[in-house]
Amino acid sequence: MPAKEQNVAVPGQSNYPNSPKGIRDGKFWMPAECDVPLRGGWFFHANEKPKTPDQLFDLYLKSVGRGAGLDLGLAPDTRGLLHEDGVAVLKTFGDLIKQTFANNLAKKAKITASNNRGKNFNLNFILDRNTNTYWATADANHQATINFEFKESATFDIISLQEYIPLDQRIDNYAIEVMENNKWKSIATGASVGAKQLIELKQPISTNKIRIKLSAPICITLCEFGLYKKPTV
């Protein structure tokens, strides 16, 4: 590549000066790419086994769950086909993804927010799985809290957050807390949400109250929120 083109801002270009951490109000948005082979390398070798469904699920959380694209390399065998062991692993992995995110436990909660922009930005939009709808605060509100209250305790080990990316990445701080022994306990914090943030807890948590605290330099948007329980493989 000619020297003048080495730092072009495109997905996967790690040499672009701002790609490692980004810059607020930058000129380009470059989603990260996570390139991983299913087996030991990019070509088929009979002595190499595919990654397990649990390993693939962990990769999913660390790539898609951090706003990146997961590019899973599938190498055909000497027949020009995907080997049966790889096909079986991919099927189990796909089923695990579907089963984990099939039931959003947050839908069972009564939800309230400290601020709402108006009826066109209804708080229930964060539970409708429609990426074209979202909740937002008024222009002057750069901090907000969303509360979830359950009639019966909900048990979950994965939390999902998504911003409304067409209006850019705004959130620069979040904290998630649960009610435990009549006190609020922090279970997750972070500096950004972006297109997708999947948080896997070390162990399942059961609670009847959970709240999210959000802040941004401008009004906040949130497209989706979810509480999920990973099934046992």
N, C-alpha and C positions, 0 to 999 in steps of 0.2 A: 504493500500500500504506500503511495507517495507520502512524503513527510507531512505535507499540508493537510492530508486527510486522516491522519492517525488519531486525531482527537475529536472526530465527528461524534455528535451526541446521538447515538442510536442504542436501542436495547442490546445489552451484552457487551458494549464497548467499555471495558474496565479502565482504559487509559484516559478517558475524558476526565479532566481535572476535578470536577465536582461529583463524579459518580460514586465515590465511596460513602459519602454522607449527605450529599445534597446541599442546597442552599435555598433559603426562603426567597420567594418571588423570583426564582430562577427562570431562565428563558425556555428550558426544556423539561419535560417529564419523561424519565426513562425508567420504566418498570424493570425490576430485576429479573434475571433468568437463572433458574437452578437446573443445570444439566447433569443428569445422573443416569448411568447405565443400569439396566435391570439386573444384569449379571456382573461378573467381576470387571469386565472391560467392555469396549464398544463393539467387539466382534465375538462371535459364538465360539466357545470352547467347551467340549463335552465334559471336562473335569470341573467346570465352574457351575455352581448352583445359583439360581436366582435369589434375590433378596426375599425375605419372608413378608407376608402381609403386614405384620406389625412394624417391620423396618420401613416399608413403603408408607404406612400410615404416619409414622414419625417424620418421614421426609415431607409428606403432605403438610403436616402442621408447621414444619420449619421453612417451607417454601410458599405455598399458597396461603398458609396461615400467617405469613409475614408480608403479604402483598406481592409476592413474586409469582412467576409462571413456572410450573414444574414440567420440564422437558425430560420425559422418561425414555431413554434409549432402548429400543427393542431390536436385538440382533437376530436375524433368521439363521437357522441351522444349515447344514450342508444340503438339505432338501429344498432350501428356499422358503421354509415355513418356520413359524415360531414353535419352539420345542414345547411338548406337552406340559412339562413341569412349570415353564414360564406362564403358559396360558392359565393353568390352574391357580397359580399365585395371583395373577392379575384379576381373575374372576373373584377370588376371595377378597382381595383388596377393594375391588369395586363394590362388592356387597357390603363390606365394612363401612365404606364411605356413605353409601346409601342408608344403611341402618342407623349409623351414628347421627346423621343430620335429618332423619325423617321426622322426628318429633321434637319440636321446639317447646320445651317445658315452660318457657316464659309466657306462652299464650294463655296459660292457666292463671296467671297473676292479674291482680288489679294494678294498673300502672298510673302513676301521676308524675308530673314534672314541675320543677320550680318556675319554668317559664315556657311559653308557647307562642310562636309567631302568629298563629291564627288557624282557622278551620282548614285552610288549604295545606297545612303542615301538621296534620293531626298526629298525636303521639302514637296512635295505633299503627301508623304507617311503618314503624320500626319492626313490626311483627308480620307484615303481609307478604314478605318475600318478593316484593316488586321493586326492582332496582330503579324504577322511575318515580317512586314516591319517597318522601323523607320527612322527618320531623326537623324543625329548626327553631332557634330562639329569635327574639326580636334583635334588631341591629345593635341596640345598646347593651345587650346581655352577652357577655363573653365567658360567663361561667354558668353552669347549670347542674342540677341533680335530678336524676330519674329514679323513682322508687318503684319496686315491685313487691307486692304483698300477696302471699298465697294462703288459701284457706287451710291447706295441708302442706306439710313440708315437701319441698322439691329436692331431689338428689341429682347432682350433676357433677361432671368433671371436665367439661369443655365449655368455654365461653366464647361467643362470636360477636364481633363488632365490625360494622362497615360504615364508612362515610359516604356521602353523596359526591362521588369523585368528579362528575361534570362541573361542580363548583369548587374544585380543587381540594387538596388535603389541608384541613384547617386545624383540627384538634392537635394541641401540642402537649397535653397532659391528661391522663385519665387515672382514676382510682376506683376499684370495685371492692365493696364491703358487704359482709353478710352479718346478720344478727345472730349472735352466739351468747347464750347465758345473759340475755337482756343487754348486751353491749355490742357495739359495732366493731367488727374485726376486719382488717384489710386482708384481702386474699390475692390481689393483683394490682400492679401499677405499671404505667408505661408513659412514654413521651409522645407516641403517635399511634394513629389507628390506620388511616389511609384506606386503600381499596378493600382490605381484609385484614383482620387481626383475630387469630385463633389462639386462645390461651388454654393450655392443658394444665390442670391442677395436679399436684403430686398424688392426691387421693380424692375420692368423691366427697362432696360436701352436701349436707342436708340442712336446709334452713327454710323458714317461712317468710323471711324478708331479705331483700338484697337491694343495694343502691349503687348507681354509677355517678361519679363526679367527673365532670368534663370541663375543660377550659380551652380557649383558643384566642388568638389575637383579634379575631372578628367574630361575628355571630356563628353559632355552632350548627352543624347539620349532622344528622345520624340517619342512615338509610335502613340499617338492619341491626337487630340485637337478638342473640339466641343463647339458650342454656341447653346443653345436651349431655347425654350419658352414653359413653362408649360401651357397646356390648362386648362381652367376653368372646374371643375368637375360639 
